[in-house]
């Protein structure tokens, strides 16, 4: 997403809010460099809400157009981690009261029914505006999209279709439904 926004001429800041794993900070820094965007990173083990507050405050002060925040992956069944996510949300609002403008949960499309449970718990903790499905390399894994729409009414906004910097697509409902139900009868 950072690459896409940068290509569109936006001034982008990535905030490395996953402070639990040093490798996560390094990984997001590599992606920021590849995209040619700025990053706010800190030492591991720092309070993520504090780091994210600093990032959003910096973005407001320096006139960034887009702030992308990476938080630690978390199990939706761990109440302490979900409360921390709510704390992060409050920190964002302190630095920029009208934010966040988008709250997108990134879900591995191969997780099946667990993705529904994840999205439901995350949506209860912080209001989601959409989902991004990764590892989506075709309609074979697409049934999860119908389930999400039916059970949660949270729109799927993005599909990760590979591991490259360009491998993210906007989700198009009509195109997806057509491809999902379109069958190649010659293959039978």
C-alpha positions in Angstrom: 0.0 0.0 0.0 2.9 2.4 0.8 4.2 1.8 -2.7 0.9 2.5 -4.3 0.3 5.7 -2.3 3.9 6.9 -3.1 3.4 6.3 -6.8 0.3 8.4 -6.6 2.4 11.3 -5.3 1.4 11.0 -1.6 3.8 11.7 1.2 3.7 8.4 3.2 4.8 7.5 6.7 4.9 3.9 7.9 4.8 3.5 11.7 6.5 0.3 12.9 4.1 -0.5 15.8 5.1 -4.2 16.2 7.6 -3.6 18.9 7.5 -7.2 20.2 9.7 -8.6 17.5 12.9 -6.9 16.4 12.6 -8.8 13.1 9.2 -7.2 12.5 10.6 -3.7 12.8 13.4 -4.7 10.4 11.0 -6.3 7.9 8.7 -3.3 7.7 11.8 -1.0 7.3 12.9 -3.0 4.3 9.4 -2.6 2.7 9.5 1.2 3.5 12.8 1.4 1.8 11.6 -0.5 -1.3 8.6 1.8 -1.5 10.7 4.9 -1.0 8.7 6.1 1.9 9.6 7.3 5.4 9.4 5.1 8.5 9.1 5.8 12.2 10.8 2.9 14.0 12.0 2.5 17.5 13.8 0.0 19.7 12.0 -3.3 20.4 9.9 -3.7 23.6 8.7 -0.1 23.6 5.0 0.4 24.3 3.3 0.1 20.8 0.6 2.7 21.6 3.3 5.2 22.5 5.2 4.5 19.3 2.0 4.8 17.2 1.1 8.1 19.0 4.5 9.5 18.1 4.1 8.4 14.5 0.7 10.0 14.1 1.8 13.2 15.8 4.8 13.4 13.5 2.6 12.8 10.5 0.3 15.6 11.5 3.2 18.0 12.3 5.1 17.3 9.1 2.2 17.2 6.7 2.1 13.6 5.7 -0.8 12.6 3.4 -0.9 8.9 4.5 0.1 7.1 7.7 0.2 3.3 7.6 0.5 1.6 10.9 1.8 -1.9 11.4 0.8 -3.5 14.7 1.8 -6.9 16.1 -0.1 -9.9 14.9 -2.3 -11.0 17.8 -4.6 -13.8 18.6 -8.1 -12.5 18.8 -8.8 -14.9 21.7 -6.3 -13.1 24.0 -8.2 -10.4 25.8 -5.1 -8.6 26.9 -3.9 -8.2 23.3 -7.3 -6.9 22.2 -7.3 -4.4 25.0 -3.9 -3.2 23.8 -5.4 -2.7 20.3 -8.1 -0.5 21.9 -5.3 1.5 23.6 -3.6 1.9 20.3 -6.9 3.2 18.8 -7.2 5.8 21.6 -3.6 6.9 21.1 -4.2 7.5 17.4 -7.3 9.6 18.3 -5.3 11.7 20.8 -2.8 12.6 18.1 -5.4 13.1 15.4 -9.0 13.2 16.6 -10.6 12.4 13.3 -8.4 9.4 12.8 -8.2 6.6 12.0 -9.8 7.1 8.6 -9.4 3.4 7.7 -8.9 0.4 9.9 -8.2 -2.6 7.8 -7.6 -6.1 9.2 -5.1 -8.2 7.2 -6.2 -11.8 7.1 -4.6 -14.9 5.6 -7.2 -16.1 3.1 -6.2 -19.7 3.8 -7.3 -19.6 7.4 -10.9 -20.3 6.5 -13.5 -20.1 9.3 -10.9 -18.7 11.7 -10.8 -15.5 9.6 -14.5 -14.9 10.4 -13.8 -15.2 14.1 -10.8 -13.0 13.8 -12.7 -10.3 12.0 -15.6 -10.5 14.4 -13.4 -10.0 17.4 -11.3 -7.3 15.9 -14.5 -5.4 14.7 -15.8 -5.5 18.3 -12.5 -4.2 19.7 -12.0 -1.5 17.1 -14.4 -0.7 14.3 -13.1 -2.2 11.1 -13.7 -0.4 7.8 -12.5 -3.3 5.7 -10.4 -6.4 5.2 -7.3 -7.2 3.1 -7.0 -10.9 2.2 -3.4 -12.2 1.7 -2.3 -15.3 -0.1 -5.2 -14.9 -2.5 -4.0 -16.6 -5.6 -7.3 -17.4 -7.2 -11.0 -18.0 -6.6 -10.3 -21.5 -5.0 -9.9 -19.7 -1.7 -12.6 -17.1 -2.3 -15.4 -18.7 -0.5 -14.3 -16.9 2.7 -15.3 -13.6 1.0 -19.0 -14.7 0.8 -18.9 -15.9 4.4 -17.4 -12.6 5.6 -20.0 -10.6 3.8 -22.9 -12.7 5.0 -21.8 -12.9 8.6 -20.2 -9.5 9.2 -20.9 -7.1 6.4 -17.3 -5.9 6.5 -16.2 -5.1 3.0 -13.2 -6.8 1.5 -11.1 -4.0 0.1 -7.8 -5.5 -0.9 -6.3 -8.8 -2.2 -2.7 -9.8 -1.8 -1.9 -11.9 -4.8 1.8 -12.5 -4.4 4.9 -11.5 -2.4 6.1 -8.6 -4.6 5.7 -4.9 -3.9 3.1 -4.6 -6.7 1.1 -7.7 -5.7 -1.9 -6.0 -4.1 -5.1 -5.4 -5.9 -8.3 -3.6 -5.1 -11.1 -6.0 -4.6 -13.9 -5.8 -7.3 -17.1 -7.6 -6.3 -18.6 -8.1 -9.7 -15.4 -9.3 -11.2 -14.9 -11.7 -8.3 -18.4 -13.1 -8.4 -18.2 -13.6 -12.2 -14.8 -15.4 -11.9 -16.0 -17.5 -8.9 -19.0 -18.9 -10.8 -17.5 -18.9 -14.3 -16.6 -22.5 -15.1 -14.5 -23.9 -17.8 -16.6 -26.8 -19.1 -13.8 -28.0 -21.3 -11.8 -29.0 -18.1 -14.5 -31.5 -17.0 
